[in-house]
Amino acid sequence: MYRYFLWAAIGFISGSILYSYHVPKIFKNIDITKVSRDGNPGTSNAFKYAGIKVGIMCLALDLAKGFLPVMLAFLRLDAKNILFTLIIVSPVLGHATAFLYSHIGGGKAIAVSFGVLIALIPHSYIVLLLAAAYIFFSTVYKIYPHEKRTVVTFLLFAAASIIDGLYKKNSVWGLSAAMISVIVIAKNRHDALTGDSAESEVPEPPDTSSEEIPILAYAENAAAVSDSDDRRGCENN
């Protein structure tokens, strides 16, 4: 039994490493928690502020830190044991809490969630439910901002996964999906309700391929745009 808790601890520590915080700082000298509106150390901000190449690196690492612990545990433990739920959820919880980064806080745990769910293939394909829901609410019935879309998506994903688990008589998948959904919804709920999303930022991100555009200039531009909007609002009133 102790091996389940050991692998859960490994998954938690793996998930708590915020690659999307470190990689932009290493390759672009950009702290995405300071330049982004939501301060989220996640993949989306890495793409937005550090460029496509860095974003892809962050995405791959965030997927891997969820995928590897779960996949390796699959090779050593009984995945039908209810305790395996802890292993599946632990990387997501680690990313969301990020206990190693008390000054930052955790991320919104979307990429790492996909990582742990991909590791369940071919034993379970519930990750396809999550991907389908995201695609639907991004292209067919569009929900904005991104955080609200995430909350709705994970609510439906949790419900569908629980039904699927009951139908297949496998409580591990349904319970894992429900716990992951609770974590992700908790991390996105505030921005979903307030609309305080990075998607609402007005200024364009800097061209990080050029060293002539420092990040400070982007911050000053953002402040200028905000002041201009405030003045227009006062004139209209």
HELIX and SHEET records of a PDB file:
HELIX    1   1 TYR A    2  SER A   16  1                                  15    
HELIX    2   2 TYR A   19  LYS A   28  1                                  10    
HELIX    3   3 ILE A   32  VAL A   35  1                                   4    
HELIX    4   4 THR A   43  ALA A   50  1                                   8    
HELIX    5   5 ILE A   52  PHE A   74  1                                  23    
HELIX    6   6 PHE A   84  THR A   97  1                                  14    
HELIX    7   7 ILE A  110  ILE A  118  1                                   9    
HELIX    8   8 ILE A  126  ILE A  135  1                                  10    
HELIX    9   9 PHE A  136  VAL A  140  3                                   5    
HELIX   10  10 HIS A  146  LYS A  168  1                                  23    
HELIX   11  11 SER A  171  THR A  194  1                                  24    
HELIX   12  12 ALA A  198  SER A  200  5                                   3    
HELIX   13  13 ILE A  215  ASN A  236  1                                  22    
END                                                                             
